[in-house]
Amino acid sequence: MVGLNFSCFHNSYTNVSEQLLETDLVGEWKITEDSIKFLTAENICCPDKEIKLTLFNNKTFELKNMPSCWTSDFENCEMTSFNYKGTWSIYKREKSTRLHLNEKDNVQSKTYAVPFIKRTNTIQIVFGVSDPDDGREIYLSK
């Protein structure tokens, strides 16, 4: 029996350790094809909506159509998505570089740290979905 595996479970990649220039990061980061297949196969989110992160020159961002279970470790992904807005910055620590997404509303402020990785010889941003112990991830590429 031959089966297809569309999962994005801790695929092989390396953390980006070199200095990234903010000017190189500005622009649209779109979901990869293997991540779309994974989300569809797992019934996590909305295959008819494009997941996209836009980093603007003025250090603000828009994250569109992100699965609802991205911000909650143990929430069930039930084909729902949300949009996020805020400011962004780069944080380099030891052997990894992370993108900090700072979201503020009238009540609270939240910061999400997502790593830059090298996968398939391309710099990408990796987002965990659902329980982090499951290692379920999706990738955005510029």
N, C-alpha and C positions, 0 to 999 in steps of 0.2 A: 504494500500500500504506500502510495506516495502522497505526502501532504505538503501544503505550503505554509510557511511560517511568516506571517506578516508582523510579528511582534517587534517592538523596539524595547528590548530588555537589555539594559547595560551593554549596548553594542560596543565593539572595540573602538576606543578613541583615546586620545591623550589630552590632558589639560593644556591650555595655552599658557605658557610661562613667560613668553616674550612681551615686551611693552607694546600695547596696542594704541594707535593714535585715534583720538576721538573723531577726527575728520574722516578716517577710514570706516568708522562704525555708523556714521550718520546715514540714514536712508531706510529703505524697506527691507525687512527680514521676513521671508515667507516660509511657510511650513514645507518640509521636504516630502517627496513622493512616498517614501517608505513610512513616514509618520502618518500621512493620510490613509494609507492602507491599514496601518495599525489601528488608528482611531475607528475606522469603519469596521474592521474585523472584531474589535472589542466592544462595539456599540457604545463608545465613550462620548463621541460628540458628532455633531452636525456636519456630515460630509458635503452638504450643499453650501457651507459657509467657509470662506477662506480665512485661515488664522494668519494674522499678520502683525508684526511689531514694527512700528515706525519710530526711529530715533531722529529727533529734530536738532538742528544746529543750536537752538537756544536751550538745549539740555532738557527739553520736555519729551515725553513719549506718549504714544497711543498703542495699546495692545487690544486687538479686535478679535472677537469670537473665540476667546480662550475657554477651554473646557472648565466647567464649574469646579471640578475636583482638583484643579491646579493649586488653589489657595488653601484647601482644607485636606489635610493628610488622609483622612479616613472617610470623606464624603463619597457617596456613590455618584458616579458619573452617569447622569440620566439624560443624555442627549441635550444638555443645556449648556449655554455659553454666556460669557460676560465680556464687557469691554472695560478697560482700565485706562486711566490717564494719570500723569504725574510728571516727576522729574527723574532723570537718570544720571548715573555717575559710574566711573570705573574704579574698581578696588582690586589692587594687586597684593597678594599675600603669598609669600614663599614661592611655591611652584605652580600657582594658579592665578588666573585673572578672572574676576567676576563682574558681571553687570548688576549694579544695584538699581532697582526700580522702586522709587518712592511714591506711594499713592497717598494722597491726603483728601479727606472729606471734612465736613463740619464737625465730626465727632472724634475721629482718630486719624493717626498716621500709621502706615504700614510700609515696611521695606522688605522687598523680596530680593534675594541674592541668587543669581543664576550664573552658572559657569560658561565661559567661552571654552570651546573644545576644538580639537582638530580631528575631523572624521572624513574619510574619503578625500584627504589632502585639502580640505576646505575648512576655514574657520566657521563654526556654527555656534548657536546658543542652544543649550539643552534645558528643557523644562520637565521636571518630574510631574507625573499625574497620579493621583490617588495615594495609596499607602506607599511611603518611600521604601519600605522593606521589600516591596514587590519589584522594585527596579524598573518600573514602567516609565518610559521617557519619550518625549517628542522633540524634534529638532527643527530649528529655524535657520535658514541660510540666506545670505545676501545675494 
